[in-house]
Amino acid sequence: MKKCLTLLLLACFFLKASAQLTPFELSKDKNYTASYAEVIAYYQNLAKNYPQMRLINYGTTDIGKPLTLVVLSRDKVFDPALIKKQDKRVLLINNGIHPGEPEGIDASMMLVRDMLKKNELPKNVVLCFIALYNIDGSLNRGVSRANQNGPRAYGFRGNYRNLDLNRDFIKSDSKNALAFAQIMNTWQPEVMLDNHTSDGADYQYVMTLIETQKDKQNPLLAEYTTTTLTPDLYTGMKKDGFEMIPYGAGESGLPDSGIVSFMEPPRYSTGYAAQHNIISYMTETHMLKPFDKRVHATYDFMQNLISICERDAQILGCLKKQVDKEVSQQKTFDLGWKLNRNKVDTITFKGYAAEYKPSDVSGLKRLYYDRNKPYTKTVKFYNTYSATASVDKPVAYIIPQAWHKVIELFELNKVIMHRLAHDTTLDIQMYYIGDYSTLSKPFEGHYVHSNVQISPIDQNVKFYEGDYVVYVDQPINRYIVETLEPQGVDSFFAWNFFDSVLGQKEYFSNYVFEDVAAKLLKTDPELKKKLDDERAKNPQLAKSANAQLNFIYKNSPYFEKTYLRYPVGRLLTNTKLDLN
């Protein structure tokens, strides 16, 4: 009887122990990633045994399921506002934005369990893990990444709307992005990590790393990351056996041709985080390395990042407060960046010889990397970007309430807004959209604009009761300016939020307008001179009756002032407004 009881207790012990193993660990070949159902069930079971862990659902996603946030708090405090009052830091880790790149999903499950079991939660940092961001894509399980070495099944890159969610942060077309914004702006992390897997050339590293590009990052944060946080991450990972290199090997096709640091505009998670003055990283494990090594490299990176955040908790807190204050007072903002090829550093790179042989498919020459010929070389490293456009902020932006998606996103991102108490006519600067380029095919559901040319004009414009006033004196200034200035690389204008202003609504009938135009020329000498001057320098205009009528129409009182006028006004003087 005693022996049976002992065996039963042992069986229960091993059953409980195996229940805490992840699906990845339970798989014999370690080439398995957990499904969405397995991920949620695993965390739910784990949370039952540990009061330091809580699962919080946010919003919904395009597939109809909520976004689950796993929160680890050593003191069992799960109120974001109280955590800030306690002067604790928050680290946000995002997993599965591309479900075919699932290392972070499995590594986070193991790391959460291990920290709880070993009672190793950081004292001064609350950890927030998005269990699986692209739930939609995860449910579309199969094989779709032909260039990748495992796992044997995984989710699809696009979500239920076939959106790449790592191109959606600024435009927020998906409900996933709206839920993410709610999480970020509720928990207000000082540091964010987004776990990925890279395509590209073959080399010796299991992991490469993207960090917020230093030349677009706030200088105070850039100083800390480039001199302290990033070097310490590289040192820690090398010590753990996972030496890293910056992402971007292969400037002109082959890795030893150089590395170009990645510039992440706000469509990406890291670019979006930068607008919120958040330090951000993106791991990129290598697609050709075994899946188990990629998972363990991600596990080790998160461990290193957590350890440094705990060590530098006070520094991170002081930096965030200082940067928020500085950005609130900042006057000039960059809106676009371009690689500066005149500034070149060097970096040590460990690769494999790139060679060529006849293709078994075509019989023609094909590239391959010979892992029997490893090398270590010094290669070029391009890590300097220059601003291509910048703007001085106004005192405030006036946003007509008709542009409700802009208002909704501003509210979600905690932008402080006021509303006009009554109809108000203002002396204000308005932009007229000039030339711009537009993609010939849609990108992520949009015909994105670029190279936008504007003409600022001071006008007397009537705004209406309830229109929104956004003063540009906030820590979120970068988000405000970069989205509202149409020249911005990922502005709301670039993403077609304001395309209706690009369409003319009223026209003229030639035979009727002939008499009106003739009368205008007789009564307005300045208009007649303007037309004569234009005809003299433009022979094509002089030969076209319709073109001349159109010229007069555009310079007449009949022409609509709102055609090509960007609807967001720039208040340049500190005018007293009646606000609600």
C-alpha positions as CSV (number, residue, x, y, z in Angstrom):
1,M,0.0,0.0,0.0
2,K,2.8,2.4,1.0
3,K,4.6,1.6,-2.3
4,C,1.5,2.3,-4.3
5,L,1.0,5.6,-2.6
6,T,4.6,6.5,-3.3
7,L,4.3,5.7,-6.9
8,L,1.0,7.7,-7.1
9,L,2.7,10.7,-5.6
10,L,5.6,10.4,-8.0
11,A,3.2,10.1,-10.9
12,C,1.4,13.2,-9.7
13,F,4.7,15.1,-9.3
14,F,5.9,14.2,-12.8
15,L,2.4,15.0,-14.3
16,K,2.5,18.4,-12.7
17,A,6.1,19.0,-13.8
18,S,5.3,17.9,-17.4
19,A,2.1,20.1,-17.4
20,Q,4.4,23.1,-16.9
21,L,6.5,22.2,-19.9
22,T,5.7,24.1,-23.1
23,P,4.5,22.3,-26.3
24,F,7.9,23.2,-27.8
25,E,9.7,21.4,-24.9
26,L,7.4,18.4,-25.1
27,S,8.1,17.9,-28.7
28,K,10.8,15.2,-29.3
29,D,12.5,17.1,-32.2
30,K,12.2,20.6,-30.6
31,N,10.9,21.7,-34.0
32,Y,7.3,22.6,-32.9
33,T,5.8,25.9,-32.1
34,A,2.6,26.2,-29.9
35,S,-0.7,26.9,-31.5
36,Y,-2.8,29.9,-30.4
37,A,-5.1,27.6,-28.3
38,E,-2.0,25.9,-26.7
39,V,-0.5,29.3,-25.9
40,I,-3.5,30.6,-24.1
41,A,-4.3,27.4,-22.3
42,Y,-0.6,27.2,-21.1
43,Y,-0.7,30.7,-19.6
44,Q,-4.1,30.2,-18.1
45,N,-2.9,27.0,-16.3
46,L,0.3,28.8,-15.2
47,A,-1.6,31.8,-13.8
48,K,-3.6,29.5,-11.5
49,N,-0.5,28.7,-9.5
50,Y,1.2,32.1,-9.4
51,P,-0.4,35.3,-8.0
52,Q,2.5,37.3,-9.4
53,M,1.0,36.6,-12.9
54,R,-2.1,38.0,-14.4
55,L,-3.7,37.7,-17.9
56,I,-5.4,40.8,-19.1
57,N,-7.4,40.9,-22.4
58,Y,-7.4,44.1,-24.5
59,G,-9.9,45.0,-27.2
60,T,-10.3,42.5,-30.0
61,T,-8.6,41.5,-33.2
62,D,-9.7,41.2,-36.7
63,I,-10.4,37.5,-36.1
64,G,-12.7,38.4,-33.2
65,K,-10.5,37.3,-30.3
66,P,-9.0,39.6,-27.6
67,L,-5.4,40.4,-27.4
68,T,-4.0,38.7,-24.3
69,L,-1.3,40.5,-22.2
70,V,0.7,38.4,-19.7
71,V,1.8,40.6,-16.9
72,L,4.4,39.6,-14.3
73,S,4.6,41.8,-11.2
74,R,6.7,40.7,-8.2
75,D,4.6,42.8,-5.8
76,K,1.3,41.5,-7.3
77,V,0.4,45.1,-8.4
78,F,-1.3,45.1,-11.8
79,D,-2.6,48.7,-11.9
80,P,-0.5,50.6,-14.5
81,A,-1.1,53.9,-12.7
82,L,0.0,52.6,-9.3
83,I,3.0,50.9,-10.9
84,K,4.1,54.4,-12.2
85,K,3.5,55.9,-8.7
86,Q,5.7,53.2,-7.3
87,D,8.5,54.4,-9.7
88,K,8.8,51.0,-11.4
89,R,9.7,50.5,-15.0
90,V,7.7,48.6,-17.6
91,L,9.1,46.4,-20.3
92,L,6.8,45.4,-23.1
93,I,7.6,42.3,-25.2
94,N,5.6,41.6,-28.4
95,N,5.4,38.1,-29.9
96,G,4.0,36.6,-33.1
97,I,3.4,39.7,-35.1
98,H,4.5,37.4,-38.0
99,P,3.3,34.0,-36.8
100,G,5.8,32.3,-39.2
101,E,8.5,33.9,-37.0
102,P,7.3,32.3,-33.7
103,E,10.5,32.0,-31.6
104,G,9.3,34.7,-29.2
105,I,6.0,32.9,-28.5
106,D,7.7,29.7,-27.3
107,A,10.7,31.4,-25.6
108,S,8.4,33.7,-23.7
109,M,6.3,30.8,-22.4
110,M,9.4,29.2,-21.0
111,L,10.9,32.4,-19.6
112,V,7.6,33.4,-17.8
113,R,7.5,29.9,-16.2
114,D,11.1,29.9,-15.2
115,M,11.1,33.3,-13.6
116,L,8.0,32.4,-11.6
117,K,9.3,28.9,-10.6
118,K,12.6,30.3,-9.5
119,N,11.1,33.4,-7.9
120,E,13.4,35.6,-10.1
121,L,11.0,38.3,-11.1
122,P,12.7,41.7,-11.2
123,K,12.1,44.0,-8.3
124,N,11.9,47.3,-10.1
125,V,10.5,46.2,-13.5
126,V,7.0,45.0,-14.4
127,L,7.1,42.6,-17.4
128,C,4.3,42.7,-20.0
129,F,4.3,40.0,-22.7
130,I,1.8,40.1,-25.6
131,A,1.3,36.3,-25.8
132,L,0.5,36.2,-29.5
133,Y,-0.2,39.4,-31.4
134,N,-1.3,38.2,-34.9
135,I,-3.9,35.7,-33.7
136,D,-5.5,35.8,-37.1
137,G,-2.3,34.6,-38.9
138,S,-1.6,32.0,-36.2
139,L,-4.9,30.3,-36.8
140,N,-4.0,30.1,-40.5
141,R,-1.5,27.3,-39.7
142,G,0.6,25.5,-42.3
143,V,3.9,26.1,-44.2
144,S,4.4,29.3,-46.1
145,R,8.0,30.4,-45.6
146,A,9.9,28.3,-48.2
147,N,13.3,29.8,-47.1
148,Q,13.0,28.9,-43.4
149,N,14.4,25.9,-41.4
150,G,11.4,25.0,-39.2
151,P,9.3,24.7,-37.2
152,R,7.3,22.1,-39.0
153,A,4.1,24.1,-38.9
154,Y,3.4,27.7,-38.1
155,G,1.0,30.6,-38.8
156,F,0.8,32.9,-41.9
157,R,2.3,36.3,-42.1
158,G,-0.8,38.2,-43.0
159,N,-3.7,38.6,-40.6
160,Y,-7.4,38.0,-41.4
161,R,-7.5,41.1,-43.6
162,N,-4.3,40.0,-45.2
163,L,-2.5,42.9,-43.5
164,D,1.2,42.8,-42.5
165,L,0.7,44.0,-38.9
166,N,4.3,45.2,-38.8
167,R,3.3,47.8,-41.4
168,D,0.1,48.9,-39.6
169,F,1.0,50.7,-36.4
170,I,0.7,54.3,-37.6
171,K,-2.3,53.8,-39.8
172,S,-4.0,51.2,-37.6
173,D,-6.3,49.6,-40.2
174,S,-6.5,46.4,-38.1
175,K,-8.2,46.0,-34.8
176,N,-5.0,44.2,-33.7
177,A,-3.2,47.6,-34.0
178,L,-5.9,49.4,-32.1
179,A,-5.6,46.9,-29.2
180,F,-1.8,47.2,-29.3
181,A,-2.0,51.0,-29.0
182,Q,-4.3,50.5,-26.0
183,I,-1.8,48.3,-24.4
184,M,1.2,50.6,-25.1
185,N,-0.6,53.8,-24.0
186,T,-2.1,52.2,-20.9
187,W,1.2,50.6,-19.6
188,Q,3.6,53.3,-21.1
189,P,6.7,51.1,-21.2
190,E,10.2,52.6,-21.0
191,V,11.5,49.8,-23.2
192,M,9.9,47.6,-25.9
193,L,11.0,44.4,-27.7
194,D,9.5,42.9,-30.8
195,N,10.7,39.3,-31.6
196,H,11.2,38.3,-35.2
197,T,13.0,36.0,-37.7
198,S,15.0,37.3,-40.7
199,D,15.2,36.2,-44.3
200,G,18.4,36.9,-46.3
201,A,21.9,35.8,-46.7
202,D,23.6,33.0,-44.7
203,Y,26.1,33.7,-42.0
204,Q,27.4,32.4,-38.7
205,Y,25.1,34.3,-36.3
206,V,21.9,32.8,-34.9
207,M,20.6,36.3,-34.1
208,T,20.9,39.8,-35.6
209,L,19.5,42.9,-33.9
210,I,17.6,46.1,-34.9
211,E,17.6,49.0,-32.5
212,T,15.9,52.3,-32.9
213,Q,18.1,54.1,-35.4
214,K,20.3,56.5,-33.4
215,D,19.9,59.5,-35.7
216,K,16.1,59.5,-35.5
217,Q,16.0,58.6,-31.8
218,N,16.0,61.3,-29.1
219,P,19.6,62.3,-28.5
220,L,19.4,61.5,-24.8
221,L,18.0,58.0,-25.4
222,A,20.5,57.5,-28.3
223,E,23.4,58.3,-26.0
224,Y,22.3,55.7,-23.5
225,T,21.5,53.0,-26.0
226,T,24.6,53.3,-28.1
227,T,27.0,53.6,-25.2
228,T,25.4,51.3,-22.6
229,L,22.3,49.3,-23.3
230,T,23.1,48.0,-26.7
231,P,26.8,47.2,-26.0
232,D,25.8,45.3,-22.9
233,L,23.2,43.3,-24.8
234,Y,25.9,42.3,-27.3
235,T,28.3,41.4,-24.5
236,G,25.7,39.3,-22.7
237,M,24.6,37.4,-25.7
238,K,28.2,36.6,-26.7
239,K,28.8,35.3,-23.2
240,D,25.7,33.1,-23.6
241,G,27.0,31.7,-26.9
242,F,24.9,33.7,-29.2
243,E,27.1,36.4,-30.6
244,M,25.1,39.0,-32.5
245,I,25.6,41.4,-35.4
246,P,23.4,44.3,-36.5
247,Y,20.6,43.4,-38.9
248,G,21.1,44.4,-42.5
249,A,24.1,42.3,-43.8
250,G,24.4,42.5,-47.6
251,E,24.2,46.1,-48.7
252,S,24.5,45.0,-52.3
253,G,23.5,41.4,-52.2
254,L,26.3,39.7,-50.3
255,P,27.0,40.1,-46.6
256,D,30.6,41.0,-46.9
257,S,29.6,44.0,-49.1
258,G,28.6,45.8,-45.9
259,I,25.8,46.3,-43.4
260,V,23.3,49.1,-43.6
261,S,21.5,49.9,-40.3
262,F,17.7,49.6,-40.6
263,M,15.7,52.8,-40.7
264,E,12.3,52.1,-39.2
265,P,9.5,54.6,-39.9
266,P,6.4,54.6,-37.7
267,R,4.6,51.9,-39.7
268,Y,6.9,49.5,-37.8
269,S,6.5,48.7,-34.1
270,T,9.9,50.2,-33.2
271,G,9.3,53.4,-35.2
272,Y,5.9,53.8,-33.5
273,A,7.5,53.2,-30.1
274,A,10.1,55.9,-30.9
275,Q,7.3,58.5,-31.4
276,H,6.4,57.7,-27.8
277,N,9.9,58.2,-26.5
278,I,10.3,54.5,-25.9
279,I,13.6,52.6,-26.3
280,S,12.9,49.7,-28.7
281,Y,14.6,46.7,-30.1
282,M,13.7,44.0,-32.7
283,T,15.4,40.6,-32.6
284,E,15.9,38.9,-35.9
285,T,16.9,35.2,-35.5
286,H,18.3,33.6,-38.6
287,M,15.9,31.6,-40.7
288,L,18.4,28.9,-41.6
289,K,19.5,28.0,-38.1
290,P,17.7,25.2,-36.3
291,F,14.4,26.3,-34.6
292,D,15.5,25.2,-31.1
293,K,18.6,27.4,-31.3
294,R,16.5,30.3,-32.5
295,V,14.1,29.8,-29.6
296,H,16.9,29.6,-27.0
297,A,18.7,32.7,-28.5
298,T,15.5,34.7,-28.1
299,Y,15.1,33.4,-24.5
300,D,18.6,34.5,-23.7
301,F,18.1,37.9,-25.3
302,M,15.0,38.6,-23.2
303,Q,16.9,37.5,-20.1
304,N,19.7,39.9,-20.8
305,L,17.3,42.7,-21.6
306,I,15.3,42.2,-18.4
307,S,18.5,42.0,-16.3
308,I,19.8,45.3,-17.8
309,C,16.4,47.0,-17.3
310,E,16.4,45.9,-13.7
311,R,20.0,47.1,-13.2
312,D,19.3,50.5,-14.9
313,A,15.8,51.0,-13.6
314,Q,16.5,54.3,-12.1
315,I,18.4,55.5,-15.1
316,L,15.6,54.5,-17.4
317,G,13.0,56.3,-15.3
318,C,15.1,59.5,-15.2
319,L,15.7,59.3,-18.9
320,K,12.1,58.9,-19.8
321,K,11.0,61.9,-17.6
322,Q,13.8,64.1,-19.0
323,V,13.1,63.1,-22.6
324,D,9.3,63.6,-22.2
325,K,10.1,67.1,-20.9
326,E,12.5,67.9,-23.7
327,V,10.2,66.7,-26.4
328,S,7.4,68.8,-24.9
329,Q,9.6,71.8,-25.5
330,Q,11.2,70.8,-28.8
331,K,10.6,73.2,-31.6
332,T,11.9,71.5,-34.8
333,F,11.0,68.0,-35.8
334,D,12.5,65.8,-38.6
335,L,10.0,64.2,-40.9
336,G,12.1,61.9,-43.1
337,W,15.6,60.4,-43.2
338,K,18.1,59.2,-45.8
339,L,21.2,57.1,-45.5
340,N,24.4,59.1,-45.4
341,R,26.8,57.1,-47.5
342,N,29.6,59.5,-46.9
343,K,29.9,58.4,-43.3
344,V,31.1,54.8,-43.0
345,D,32.2,52.8,-40.0
346,T,33.6,49.2,-40.0
347,I,32.5,46.1,-38.1
348,T,33.8,42.6,-37.7
349,F,31.6,40.1,-39.6
350,K,31.5,36.3,-39.5
351,G,30.1,34.8,-42.6
352,Y,30.4,31.9,-45.0
353,A,32.0,32.0,-48.5
354,A,29.6,33.0,-51.2
355,E,30.2,30.7,-54.2
356,Y,28.4,29.7,-57.4
357,K,27.6,26.4,-59.0
358,P,25.3,25.1,-61.7
359,S,21.6,25.1,-60.7
360,D,19.9,21.7,-60.5
361,V,16.7,23.5,-61.8
362,S,17.9,25.7,-64.6
363,G,21.4,24.5,-65.2
364,L,22.5,28.1,-64.9
365,K,24.8,29.7,-62.3
366,R,23.3,29.9,-58.8
367,L,24.5,31.4,-55.5
368,Y,25.1,29.3,-52.4
369,Y,26.9,29.8,-49.1
370,D,29.6,27.2,-48.2
371,R,29.4,26.5,-44.5
372,N,32.6,24.6,-44.8
373,K,34.3,27.9,-45.6
374,P,33.6,30.2,-42.6
375,Y,35.4,33.5,-42.6
376,T,35.9,36.6,-40.3
377,K,36.2,39.9,-42.2
378,T,36.1,43.6,-41.5
379,V,33.2,45.0,-43.5
380,K,31.6,48.5,-44.0
381,F,28.9,49.5,-41.6
382,Y,26.6,52.4,-42.7
383,N,24.9,53.7,-39.5
384,T,24.3,57.4,-40.2
385,Y,21.1,58.9,-41.5
386,S,20.5,62.6,-42.4
387,A,17.1,64.3,-42.2
388,T,15.5,64.9,-45.5
389,A,12.8,67.2,-44.2
390,S,12.0,69.0,-41.0
391,V,9.4,71.4,-39.8
392,D,9.0,73.9,-37.0
393,K,6.0,73.0,-34.9
394,P,3.0,75.5,-34.6
395,V,1.5,76.6,-31.3
396,A,-1.4,74.2,-32.1
397,Y,-3.1,72.3,-34.8
398,I,-6.8,72.7,-35.5
399,I,-8.3,69.5,-36.6
400,P,-11.9,69.6,-38.0
401,Q,-14.1,67.1,-36.3
402,A,-15.0,65.6,-39.6
403,W,-11.7,63.7,-39.7
404,H,-12.8,61.3,-37.1
405,K,-10.2,58.5,-37.6
406,V,-7.5,61.0,-36.8
407,I,-9.4,62.0,-33.7
408,E,-9.9,58.4,-32.6
409,L,-6.2,57.6,-33.0
410,F,-5.2,60.7,-31.1
411,E,-7.5,59.7,-28.3
412,L,-6.1,56.2,-28.3
413,N,-2.5,57.5,-28.2
414,K,-3.3,59.8,-25.2
415,V,-2.9,63.0,-27.1
416,I,-4.4,65.9,-25.1
417,M,-7.1,67.7,-27.1
418,H,-9.5,70.5,-26.5
419,R,-12.6,71.5,-28.4
420,L,-13.8,74.9,-29.7
421,A,-16.6,76.1,-27.6
422,H,-18.3,77.9,-30.5
423,D,-17.7,78.7,-34.2
424,T,-14.4,80.6,-34.5
425,T,-12.7,82.3,-37.4
426,L,-9.0,82.3,-37.1
427,D,-6.0,83.8,-38.9
428,I,-4.2,80.6,-39.5
429,Q,-1.6,78.9,-41.7
430,M,-3.1,76.3,-44.2
431,Y,-1.2,74.0,-46.5
432,Y,-2.1,73.6,-50.2
433,I,-0.9,70.3,-51.6
434,G,1.3,70.7,-54.7
435,D,3.1,67.8,-56.4
436,Y,3.3,64.4,-54.9
437,S,4.1,60.8,-55.9
438,T,1.6,57.9,-55.4
439,L,2.3,54.2,-55.7
440,S,0.8,52.6,-58.9
441,K,-0.1,49.5,-56.9
442,P,-1.5,49.4,-53.3
443,F,0.8,48.7,-50.4
444,E,-0.9,47.3,-47.4
445,G,-4.3,48.4,-48.7
446,H,-3.1,52.0,-49.5
447,Y,-1.8,54.0,-52.4
448,V,0.9,55.6,-50.3
449,H,1.9,59.2,-51.1
450,S,5.5,60.4,-51.0
451,N,7.6,63.4,-52.0
452,V,4.8,65.7,-51.0
453,Q,5.2,69.3,-51.9
454,I,3.3,71.9,-49.9
455,S,2.5,75.6,-50.2
456,P,1.8,77.3,-46.8
457,I,-0.6,80.2,-47.0
458,D,-2.0,82.4,-44.3
459,Q,-5.7,82.5,-44.4
460,N,-8.8,83.6,-42.5
461,V,-10.6,80.2,-41.9
462,K,-13.8,79.4,-40.1
463,F,-13.7,76.4,-37.8
464,Y,-16.8,75.1,-36.0
465,E,-17.9,74.4,-32.5
466,G,-16.5,71.0,-31.5
467,D,-13.5,71.1,-33.8
468,Y,-10.3,69.9,-32.0
469,V,-7.4,72.0,-30.8
470,V,-4.1,70.2,-30.2
471,Y,-1.4,72.2,-28.5
472,V,2.1,71.0,-29.4
473,D,3.5,71.1,-25.9
474,Q,3.2,67.4,-25.0
475,P,5.6,64.5,-24.5
476,I,3.8,62.9,-27.5
477,N,4.8,65.8,-29.8
478,R,6.7,63.5,-32.2
479,Y,3.6,61.5,-32.8
480,I,1.5,64.6,-33.3
481,V,3.9,66.3,-35.7
482,E,4.9,63.3,-37.7
483,T,1.3,62.3,-38.4
484,L,-0.2,65.7,-39.1
485,E,2.6,67.2,-41.3
486,P,1.8,65.8,-44.8
487,Q,5.5,65.7,-45.8
488,G,6.2,63.1,-43.1
489,V,7.2,59.7,-44.4
490,D,4.4,58.0,-42.5
491,S,2.0,60.9,-42.1
492,F,-1.7,60.4,-42.1
493,F,-1.7,62.2,-45.5
494,A,0.8,59.7,-46.8
495,W,-1.5,56.9,-45.8
496,N,-4.5,58.4,-47.7
497,F,-6.4,59.7,-44.6
498,F,-7.1,63.0,-46.4
499,D,-7.4,61.9,-50.0
500,S,-10.9,63.4,-50.4
501,V,-9.3,66.9,-50.4
502,L,-7.5,66.0,-53.6
503,G,-10.7,65.8,-55.6
504,Q,-12.3,68.9,-57.2
505,K,-16.0,69.2,-56.6
506,E,-17.2,72.0,-58.8
507,Y,-16.3,72.8,-62.5
508,F,-17.5,75.2,-65.2
509,S,-19.3,74.8,-68.5
510,N,-17.2,76.4,-71.3
511,Y,-19.9,78.1,-73.3
512,V,-21.5,79.6,-70.1
513,F,-18.3,80.6,-68.5
514,E,-17.1,82.4,-71.7
515,D,-19.3,85.4,-70.9
516,V,-18.4,85.3,-67.2
517,A,-14.7,85.1,-67.9
518,A,-14.9,88.1,-70.3
519,K,-16.6,90.2,-67.7
520,L,-14.1,89.2,-65.1
521,L,-11.2,90.3,-67.4
522,K,-12.9,93.7,-68.0
523,T,-13.6,94.4,-64.3
524,D,-10.3,93.0,-62.9
525,P,-7.2,94.5,-64.5
526,E,-4.9,92.5,-62.3
527,L,-6.4,89.2,-63.4
528,K,-6.1,90.3,-67.1
529,K,-2.4,91.2,-66.6
530,K,-1.9,87.8,-64.9
531,L,-3.4,86.0,-67.8
532,D,-1.5,88.1,-70.4
533,D,1.8,87.4,-68.6
534,E,1.0,83.7,-68.4
535,R,0.1,83.5,-72.1
536,A,3.4,85.3,-73.0
537,K,5.6,82.7,-71.2
538,N,3.4,79.7,-71.9
539,P,2.8,79.1,-75.7
540,Q,0.6,76.1,-75.0
541,L,-1.7,78.2,-72.9
542,A,-1.9,80.8,-75.6
543,K,-3.0,78.1,-78.1
544,S,-5.8,76.6,-75.9
545,A,-9.1,78.4,-75.3
546,N,-10.1,75.9,-72.6
547,A,-6.8,76.2,-70.8
548,Q,-7.2,80.0,-70.7
549,L,-10.8,79.7,-69.4
550,N,-9.5,77.2,-66.7
551,F,-6.7,79.7,-65.7
552,I,-9.3,82.5,-65.2
553,Y,-11.6,80.1,-63.4
554,K,-8.9,79.1,-60.9
555,N,-8.1,82.7,-60.2
556,S,-11.7,83.7,-59.8
557,P,-14.0,83.9,-56.8
558,Y,-15.9,80.9,-58.1
559,F,-13.0,78.5,-57.6
560,E,-13.3,76.4,-54.5
561,K,-10.8,77.4,-51.8
562,T,-10.8,73.9,-50.3
563,Y,-9.5,72.1,-53.4
564,L,-6.1,70.7,-52.5
565,R,-6.2,72.5,-49.2
566,Y,-5.0,70.2,-46.4
567,P,-7.7,70.6,-43.7
568,V,-5.6,70.7,-40.6
569,G,-4.7,74.3,-39.7
570,R,-1.5,75.5,-38.1
571,L,-2.0,78.1,-35.4
572,L,1.3,80.1,-35.3
573,T,0.5,82.6,-32.6
574,N,-0.6,82.1,-29.1
575,T,-4.2,83.2,-29.7
576,K,-6.7,83.0,-26.9
577,L,-9.4,80.5,-27.7
578,D,-12.7,79.7,-26.0
579,L,-12.4,75.9,-25.4
580,N,-14.4,73.2,-23.8
